[in-house]
C-alpha cells in the first residue's frame, strides 16, 4: 500500500447544502473526512455505531458534542473519540462555521453512504 499525502485544499470534494466535505482517506483500516459546516447547520442527531469508532478533531470554531447525554464543547485542538455502541451527536452552536477532521475506524462505509454509493 502506498502512503496517502495531501497538501492543503487537496482531496475529493463533496459540497453539501450547509458546508463542504473533503475526503482524505478511504481504506479498510479507516476513513478520514475534513468537514466544514456553516453556522446555520443543525447538526447530527444522537446515534450509535456498532461497527466502528467515530472520532472528531476540531480544526476551526467551537463544536458542541453530545456524548451519552452529556454536552461537551470544544474548540480548535479538542479531540473526541466515541467507542462502538456509545450514543453521540454533534452540532454547530454558531455563530461561526465549524471544521472538524472526522475519522471512522475501521472503514464502515460512511463515505459511500455520504456519496450515495451502494456499499
C-alpha positions as CSV (number, residue, x, y, z in Angstrom):
1,X,0.0,0.0,0.0
2,X,1.2,3.5,-0.8
3,X,1.2,6.4,1.7
4,X,-1.5,9.0,1.4
5,X,-0.3,12.5,1.1
6,X,-2.5,15.6,0.5
7,X,-1.5,19.2,0.5
8,X,-3.9,21.8,1.9
9,X,-7.0,22.0,-0.2
10,X,-6.4,18.6,-1.9
11,X,-8.7,15.6,-1.6
12,X,-12.0,14.7,-3.1
13,X,-14.5,17.5,-2.6
14,X,-18.2,16.9,-1.8
15,X,-20.2,20.1,-1.5
16,X,-23.3,20.0,0.6
17,X,-26.2,22.4,1.4
18,X,-24.7,23.5,4.7
19,X,-20.9,23.0,4.1
20,X,-18.2,21.1,2.4
21,X,-16.7,17.6,3.0
22,X,-13.2,16.8,1.7
23,X,-12.4,13.0,1.6
24,X,-8.8,12.4,2.6
25,X,-8.7,8.6,3.0
26,X,-11.0,5.6,2.4
27,X,-9.1,2.5,3.3
28,X,-10.1,-0.8,5.0
29,X,-8.5,0.4,8.2
30,X,-10.1,3.9,8.4
31,X,-12.0,6.7,6.6
32,X,-11.0,10.3,7.1
33,X,-13.1,13.3,6.1
34,X,-12.3,17.0,6.6
35,X,-15.8,18.6,7.2
36,X,-16.8,22.2,7.3
37,X,-20.3,23.2,8.4
38,X,-21.9,26.7,8.1
39,X,-23.3,28.4,11.2
40,X,-26.9,27.5,10.2
41,X,-26.2,23.7,10.1
42,X,-28.5,21.9,12.6
43,X,-26.2,19.0,13.3
44,X,-26.2,15.3,13.6
45,X,-28.8,13.8,16.0
46,X,-27.6,11.4,18.7
47,X,-26.9,7.9,17.3
48,X,-24.6,4.9,17.8
49,X,-22.3,2.8,15.6
50,X,-21.8,-0.9,16.4
51,X,-19.1,-1.4,13.8
52,X,-16.6,1.4,14.3
53,X,-15.1,4.2,16.5
54,X,-16.2,7.7,15.4
55,X,-13.7,10.4,16.3
56,X,-13.5,14.1,15.8
57,X,-10.6,16.6,15.9
58,X,-11.8,20.2,15.9
59,X,-9.9,22.4,13.4
60,X,-12.0,25.6,13.5
61,X,-14.8,27.1,15.5
62,X,-16.5,25.7,18.6
63,X,-18.3,22.3,18.3
64,X,-21.0,21.1,20.6
65,X,-20.8,17.3,21.1
66,X,-23.5,15.2,22.8
67,X,-22.0,12.0,24.3
68,X,-24.2,9.7,26.4
69,X,-26.5,12.7,27.2
70,X,-23.7,15.0,28.3
71,X,-22.9,18.2,26.4
72,X,-19.2,18.9,25.7
73,X,-18.0,21.9,23.8
74,X,-14.6,22.0,22.2
75,X,-12.6,24.5,20.1
76,X,-9.6,24.1,17.9
77,X,-7.4,21.2,19.2
78,X,-10.2,19.4,21.0
79,X,-10.5,15.7,20.3
80,X,-13.5,13.4,20.9
81,X,-13.3,9.6,20.3
82,X,-16.6,7.8,20.6
83,X,-16.3,4.0,21.1
84,X,-18.7,1.5,19.5
85,X,-22.2,1.5,21.0
86,X,-21.9,4.9,22.6
87,X,-24.7,7.4,21.9
88,X,-23.3,10.6,20.3
89,X,-24.0,13.5,18.0
90,X,-22.7,17.0,17.3
91,X,-23.7,20.4,16.1
92,X,-22.6,23.9,15.4
93,X,-23.8,26.2,18.2
94,X,-22.9,29.2,16.0
95,X,-22.4,32.0,15.1
96,X,-19.3,30.9,13.0
97,X,-18.7,28.0,10.8
98,X,-17.0,24.9,12.2
99,X,-14.5,22.5,10.7
100,X,-13.7,19.0,12.0
101,X,-11.5,16.1,11.0
102,X,-13.8,13.1,11.2
103,X,-12.2,9.6,11.4
104,X,-14.1,6.3,11.3
105,X,-12.0,3.2,12.2
106,X,-12.2,0.7,10.8
107,X,-13.8,1.6,7.5
108,X,-17.6,1.4,7.9
109,X,-19.0,2.7,4.6
110,X,-19.7,6.2,5.8
111,X,-18.1,7.8,2.7
112,X,-20.0,5.5,0.4
113,X,-23.3,6.5,2.1
114,X,-22.4,10.2,2.1
115,X,-21.8,10.0,-1.7
116,X,-24.9,7.8,-2.4
117,X,-22.9,4.8,-3.4
118,X,-24.2,1.3,-2.7
119,X,-21.9,-0.4,-0.1
